[in-house]
Amino acid sequence: MAIQKTEGILLRRQDLRETSLILTFYTRDFGKIKGIVRGVRGPRSACGGANMEIFALDEIVFYERRRSDIFTISQCDLIDFFAPVRGSLDKLSYASYFVELIDSVTALGDKNPEAFDLLLNSLKLLSGDCSTKRVARIFEIKLLHLLGLMPSLDECASCGGPVDPAAKFSLRHGGLICRKCFQSDRDARPILQGTVNFIEHIRPLPFERVARVKVASEVGRELERMLRKFLDFHIERRLKSVQFLKVIEK
């Protein structure tokens, strides 16, 4: 059994028996992995701590177990706790949303270093002064792009024809639909051109430049509504973190 070492962001933790945990990480080199770490719970434990907290960045050492997709984690060392995020309920809630979303849309073993870097960079951006809502919209847009789920915005998602500013956004078709196709989805809604422009601008932009991008408040509100509905439609699972965000944002 080969021993592996990689960096991973903790997505989820689950108690196992009296002293052990099952940890789910999103790693740079192996995608999402799940592993058992033993002897980290209980009054006599000398292990555990900040490195076992959700969205902590750790360096982990693990090895495979025969006939199981749950690995054995032999070492877990903290790299970054993202303390500024944990000191704010708003930032903490969005960080929890990021890791739950990544966990929901990825499968065990699917390697995607770009998705790992997106999650890591988004947590770093949250640690600074950037608006939490802006970081969330950037994260959602770039994640949809990486997963191949980006809404169709440059042509009609129904017929493939050209679209103009009168086009509407359709969850059913997965993007903008032209006037000729309005009848195909009566639930389609108008969308601001500024919203379309923001998505198209952010999607290819290098992450080191996204923090400087400004967004009008009206566009920001529409982006939040549209992207959440779009993600809900494709994930088909209610995220606990989204429900909590709705409560604290009232």
C-alpha positions in Angstrom: 0.0 0.0 0.0 1.6 3.2 -1.2 1.9 6.1 1.3 0.7 9.4 -0.2 1.2 13.0 0.9 -0.8 16.0 -0.3 -2.5 19.2 0.8 -6.2 19.1 1.5 -9.0 21.3 2.7 -11.3 19.7 5.2 -14.9 19.4 3.8 -16.6 17.3 6.4 -16.0 15.3 9.6 -17.9 12.4 11.1 -17.5 10.7 14.5 -16.5 7.0 14.3 -16.7 4.9 17.4 -15.3 6.5 20.6 -12.0 8.0 19.5 -11.9 8.1 15.7 -13.1 10.4 12.9 -13.9 10.0 9.3 -12.6 13.1 7.5 -13.5 14.2 3.9 -10.8 16.3 2.2 -10.6 18.0 -1.1 -7.0 17.6 -2.1 -4.8 19.2 -4.7 -3.4 15.9 -6.1 -6.2 13.3 -5.6 -9.4 15.2 -5.7 -11.9 14.4 -2.9 -10.8 11.7 -0.5 -12.2 10.2 2.6 -10.1 8.8 5.4 -10.1 7.5 9.0 -8.0 9.1 11.6 -7.7 7.3 14.9 -7.1 8.4 18.4 -8.2 12.0 18.0 -11.3 12.1 20.3 -11.7 11.6 24.0 -10.2 13.2 27.1 -6.8 11.5 26.7 -6.3 12.4 23.1 -3.1 14.4 22.3 -4.1 14.8 18.6 -6.8 16.8 16.9 -7.5 20.5 17.2 -7.4 23.3 14.6 -6.3 20.9 11.9 -9.6 18.9 12.3 -11.8 22.0 11.8 -13.9 22.4 8.7 -12.2 24.3 5.8 -8.8 24.1 7.5 -5.9 23.6 5.1 -3.8 20.6 6.1 -0.9 18.5 4.9 -2.0 14.9 5.2 -0.3 11.6 4.9 -2.5 8.6 4.1 -2.5 5.1 2.6 -5.1 3.0 0.9 -7.1 0.2 2.6 -7.8 -3.0 0.7 -11.3 -3.2 -0.8 -12.3 0.2 0.6 -12.6 3.7 -0.7 -11.9 5.0 2.8 -8.2 5.6 3.4 -6.2 5.5 6.6 -4.8 9.0 7.5 -1.6 8.6 9.6 -0.7 12.3 9.8 -2.5 15.6 9.5 -0.6 18.9 10.0 -2.2 22.3 9.9 -1.0 24.7 7.2 -3.7 27.5 7.5 -6.6 27.8 9.9 -8.0 31.0 8.1 -8.5 32.7 11.5 -9.9 35.9 10.1 -12.8 33.9 8.5 -13.6 32.2 11.8 -13.8 35.6 13.6 -16.8 36.7 11.5 -20.2 34.9 11.4 -20.7 36.3 7.9 -17.4 35.0 6.6 -17.7 31.7 8.5 -21.1 31.1 6.9 -19.8 31.7 3.4 -16.7 29.5 3.9 -19.0 26.7 5.1 -21.1 27.2 2.0 -18.0 26.9 -0.3 -16.9 23.6 1.2 -20.5 22.1 1.3 -20.9 23.1 -2.4 -17.6 21.5 -3.4 -18.6 18.4 -1.4 -22.0 18.2 -3.2 -20.7 18.5 -6.8 -17.6 16.3 -6.7 -17.2 12.6 -6.5 -14.5 10.6 -4.6 -11.3 10.4 -6.6 -12.2 13.0 -9.3 -9.0 15.0 -9.5 -9.3 18.7 -10.3 -6.4 20.9 -9.2 -8.1 24.0 -10.5 -11.1 23.4 -8.3 -8.8 22.9 -5.3 -7.0 26.2 -6.1 -10.4 28.0 -6.6 -11.5 26.8 -3.1 -8.2 27.8 -1.5 -8.0 31.2 -3.2 -11.6 31.9 -2.3 -10.9 31.2 1.4 -7.9 33.5 1.2 -10.0 36.2 -0.4 -12.6 35.8 2.4 -9.8 36.3 4.9 -9.2 39.8 3.6 -11.4 42.9 3.1 -13.3 41.8 0.0 -17.1 41.7 0.2 -18.3 38.2 1.1 -21.1 38.3 -1.4 -18.7 39.2 -4.2 -16.4 36.4 -3.2 -19.4 34.0 -3.3 -20.5 35.1 -6.8 -16.9 34.7 -8.1 -16.6 31.3 -6.5 -20.0 30.1 -8.0 -19.2 31.4 -11.5 -15.7 29.9 -11.6 -16.9 26.6 -10.1 -19.7 26.3 -12.7 -17.1 26.9 -15.4 -14.8 24.3 -14.1 -17.6 21.7 -13.8 -18.8 22.4 -17.4 -22.1 23.7 -16.0 -21.9 27.3 -17.1 -25.2 28.8 -18.4 -25.3 29.4 -22.1 -25.1 33.2 -22.5 -23.7 33.8 -26.0 -26.5 31.9 -27.9 -30.0 30.6 -27.3 -29.9 27.6 -24.9 -32.9 26.2 -26.7 -32.4 26.7 -30.4 -28.8 27.8 -30.7 -29.8 31.1 -32.4 -28.6 34.6 -31.6 -29.7 36.4 -28.4 -30.2 40.1 -27.8 -30.8 42.3 -24.7 -34.5 41.1 -24.6 -33.4 37.5 -24.0 -34.7 35.8 -20.8 -32.9 33.4 -18.5 -34.2 29.9 -18.4 -33.3 27.4 -15.6 -34.9 24.6 -17.7 -32.8 25.2 -20.7 -29.7 26.3 -18.8 -29.1 29.8 -20.1 -30.5 32.6 -22.2 -33.4 31.9 -24.6 -34.3 34.1 -27.5 -37.7 35.7 -28.2 -38.7 32.8 -30.5 -38.2 30.3 -27.6 -40.0 32.2 -24.9 -43.0 29.9 -25.2 -40.8 26.9 -24.4 -40.3 28.0 -20.9 -42.9 30.3 -19.4 -40.9 30.5 -16.1 -38.0 32.2 -17.9 -37.2 35.6 -16.5 -35.7 38.8 -17.9 -32.0 39.4 -16.9 -30.0 42.6 -16.7 -27.3 43.0 -19.4 -24.9 43.9 -16.5 -25.5 40.5 -15.0 -24.6 38.8 -18.2 -21.5 41.0 -18.7 -20.3 40.3 -15.1 -20.5 36.5 -15.6 -18.7 36.7 -18.9 -16.0 39.0 -17.5 -15.3 36.9 -14.3 -15.4 33.4 -16.0 -12.0 33.7 -17.8 -10.3 36.3 -15.5 -7.2 35.1 -13.5 -8.0 34.8 -9.8 -5.4 37.3 -8.8 -7.4 40.0 -10.6 -11.0 39.2 -9.6 -10.8 40.9 -6.2 -10.5 44.3 -8.0 -13.7 43.8 -10.0 -16.6 45.9 -8.9 -20.3 45.1 -9.3 -23.4 47.3 -9.1 -25.7 46.6 -6.2 -28.6 45.8 -8.6 -26.5 43.4 -10.6 -25.2 41.8 -7.4 -28.7 41.1 -6.1 -29.8 39.6 -9.4 -26.6 37.5 -9.6 -27.2 36.1 -6.1 -30.8 35.1 -6.9 -30.0 33.7 -10.3 -26.9 31.7 -9.4 -28.5 30.2 -6.3 -31.6 29.0 -8.3 -29.3 27.7 -11.0 -27.2 25.7 -8.6 -30.2 24.4 -6.7 -31.7 23.2 -10.0 -28.5 21.3 -11.0 -27.5 20.0 -7.5 -31.0 18.8 -6.6 -30.0 18.9 -3.0 -30.7 21.5 -0.3 -27.5 22.8 1.2 -27.7 23.4 4.9 -25.3 26.3 4.6 -27.6 28.1 2.1 -30.5 27.8 4.5 -28.4 29.4 7.2 -27.2 32.2 4.9 -30.8 33.0 4.2 -31.5 33.3 8.0 -28.6 35.6 8.8 -29.1 37.8 5.7 -32.7 38.7 6.6 
